[in-house]
Amino acid sequence: MRAAPGSVGWLLRHELRLAWFNASGGKEGAGKRRPGNAAIGLALFCWAALHLLGWVVVSALAGVTGDDPRILLAISAVLAGGAAFMLSSAIKSSVLVLFERSDLDLLLSSPLPSHTVFTVRLAGVPASTAAVYLFFLAPFAHAGLLQGQWRWLGIYPGVISVAVLCSCAAMLLTLGLVRLLGARRTRVVAQVIGALAGALLVIASQLHSLSSRDSQGRVRAMLNGLLRQDGMNDHPLLLPARAMLGEPMPMLLLAALAAVVFALTARRTHRFFAHGLQLAASAARASTARASPLRHRFGRSLFA
């Protein structure tokens, strides 16, 4: 059943199509092109290979439980690195969908409520952000489902909830950056944040080999002290890791937190963007009106 034109489902479907077009290398302008069959076939082949890898990894980790604090700390460290990249890509997507497509003024002039437009536009940001990580992690969830290890299905709510939280934070950060720097400079700042996130992860991965033995010993002692603490598994910072491992209550809490943050962000930001776009449009018309009389002061000859 197809969604009616102008409905929330219809707008969200359009957002997802544009996100797929941008992610597959499409460019605006005369030479734009859609992803071809070769790109789709290559993606399906890679996804099948990831399913095979997921089957092997899930089989090897069949006896590992999520009660070990070391596993929770390792998953939390991976999630922290992934959240940094999610935040960077979400900032780029926020700048793109809000200021570079040049279609929001058309949508806001339609009978659709501005809250609906910006809610759908905001929903497209975490959808496109989470899709990349689900492409690589969903095969492990599918392999766990086929092998009867239901906890691996926590990958879906865990990744989607973290993507929603990072996207809302990116939208609010984009608001402040656009107010201070403008839309074009905000795009540059987003690229710098992405480069810094990648550089910090590379440096963090080499800290163990670059540090001295005394420093390594102090770090091990600190980690061992944390692991010996009573109630370490119930620490709030380990909630996303426990949700990724398929624990029901952490999954529900993380999903509820993401839903509340998404609703508050959509409610608090749509009026700002509507007002800002109206001011930008009026300023552009005013500058055009002021510049138009100057065109008639120049003659046709080169000397004039």
ChimeraX attribute file (.defattr): number of C-alpha atoms within 10 A of each C-alpha:
attribute: neighborCount
match mode: 1-to-1
recipient: residues
	/A:1	3
	/A:2	6
	/A:3	12
	/A:4	10
	/A:5	9
	/A:6	14
	/A:7	13
	/A:8	16
	/A:9	14
	/A:10	14
	/A:11	19
	/A:12	21
	/A:13	15
	/A:14	15
	/A:15	21
	/A:16	17
	/A:17	14
	/A:18	16
	/A:19	20
	/A:20	16
	/A:21	17
	/A:22	16
	/A:23	13
	/A:24	15
	/A:25	11
	/A:26	16
	/A:27	13
	/A:28	10
	/A:29	7
	/A:30	6
	/A:31	7
	/A:32	11
	/A:33	13
	/A:34	13
	/A:35	15
	/A:36	9
	/A:37	9
	/A:38	9
	/A:39	12
	/A:40	12
	/A:41	11
	/A:42	11
	/A:43	13
	/A:44	12
	/A:45	12
	/A:46	14
	/A:47	17
	/A:48	13
	/A:49	13
	/A:50	19
	/A:51	20
	/A:52	14
	/A:53	15
	/A:54	21
	/A:55	19
	/A:56	13
	/A:57	14
	/A:58	20
	/A:59	14
	/A:60	10
	/A:61	9
	/A:62	12
	/A:63	7
	/A:64	10
	/A:65	10
	/A:66	16
	/A:67	11
	/A:68	12
	/A:69	18
	/A:70	15
	/A:71	16
	/A:72	22
	/A:73	17
	/A:74	12
	/A:75	17
	/A:76	19
	/A:77	14
	/A:78	13
	/A:79	19
	/A:80	15
	/A:81	15
	/A:82	17
	/A:83	19
	/A:84	19
	/A:85	21
	/A:86	27
	/A:87	28
	/A:88	24
	/A:89	22
	/A:90	28
	/A:91	29
	/A:92	23
	/A:93	27
	/A:94	27
	/A:95	21
	/A:96	16
	/A:97	20
	/A:98	19
	/A:99	17
	/A:100	14
	/A:101	10
	/A:102	12
	/A:103	11
	/A:104	20
	/A:105	13
	/A:106	8
	/A:107	15
	/A:108	18
	/A:109	10
	/A:110	12
	/A:111	8
	/A:112	13
	/A:113	12
	/A:114	17
	/A:115	17
	/A:116	17
	/A:117	23
	/A:118	24
	/A:119	19
	/A:120	19
	/A:121	22
	/A:122	26
	/A:123	19
	/A:124	26
	/A:125	28
	/A:126	27
	/A:127	19
	/A:128	23
	/A:129	25
	/A:130	21
	/A:131	17
	/A:132	12
	/A:133	17
	/A:134	16
	/A:135	13
	/A:136	14
	/A:137	19
	/A:138	22
	/A:139	22
	/A:140	23
	/A:141	23
	/A:142	20
	/A:143	24
	/A:144	21
	/A:145	15
	/A:146	11
	/A:147	13
	/A:148	11
	/A:149	16
	/A:150	16
	/A:151	19
	/A:152	23
	/A:153	21
	/A:154	22
	/A:155	24
	/A:156	19
	/A:157	18
	/A:158	24
	/A:159	24
	/A:160	21
	/A:161	26
	/A:162	25
	/A:163	26
	/A:164	28
	/A:165	23
	/A:166	25
	/A:167	32
	/A:168	27
	/A:169	18
	/A:170	24
	/A:171	25
	/A:172	16
	/A:173	15
	/A:174	26
	/A:175	20
	/A:176	13
	/A:177	17
	/A:178	16
	/A:179	11
	/A:180	11
	/A:181	13
	/A:182	14
	/A:183	19
	/A:184	13
	/A:185	13
	/A:186	22
	/A:187	22
	/A:188	12
	/A:189	18
	/A:190	23
	/A:191	16
	/A:192	13
	/A:193	19
	/A:194	20
	/A:195	13
	/A:196	15
	/A:197	20
	/A:198	15
	/A:199	12
	/A:200	14
	/A:201	17
	/A:202	11
	/A:203	12
	/A:204	13
	/A:205	11
	/A:206	11
	/A:207	12
	/A:208	13
	/A:209	10
	/A:210	12
	/A:211	10
	/A:212	10
	/A:213	11
	/A:214	9
	/A:215	12
	/A:216	15
	/A:217	11
	/A:218	11
	/A:219	13
	/A:220	12
	/A:221	12
	/A:222	11
	/A:223	13
	/A:224	12
	/A:225	10
	/A:226	13
	/A:227	16
	/A:228	10
	/A:229	10
	/A:230	8
	/A:231	9
	/A:232	15
	/A:233	20
	/A:234	12
	/A:235	8
	/A:236	11
	/A:237	13
	/A:238	18
	/A:239	21
	/A:240	27
	/A:241	27
	/A:242	27
	/A:243	27
	/A:244	25
	/A:245	24
	/A:246	22
	/A:247	19
	/A:248	13
	/A:249	12
	/A:250	22
	/A:251	24
	/A:252	15
	/A:253	15
	/A:254	20
	/A:255	21
	/A:256	13
	/A:257	15
	/A:258	19
	/A:259	15
	/A:260	11
	/A:261	16
	/A:262	21
	/A:263	12
	/A:264	11
	/A:265	19
	/A:266	21
	/A:267	14
	/A:268	12
	/A:269	17
	/A:270	20
	/A:271	14
	/A:272	11
	/A:273	17
	/A:274	18
	/A:275	10
	/A:276	13
	/A:277	18
	/A:278	14
	/A:279	12
	/A:280	13
	/A:281	12
	/A:282	12
	/A:283	12
	/A:284	12
	/A:285	12
	/A:286	11
	/A:287	11
	/A:288	11
	/A:289	11
	/A:290	10
	/A:291	10
	/A:292	9
	/A:293	9
	/A:294	9
	/A:295	8
	/A:296	8
	/A:297	8
	/A:298	10
	/A:299	9
	/A:300	8
	/A:301	6
	/A:302	6
	/A:303	6
	/A:304	7
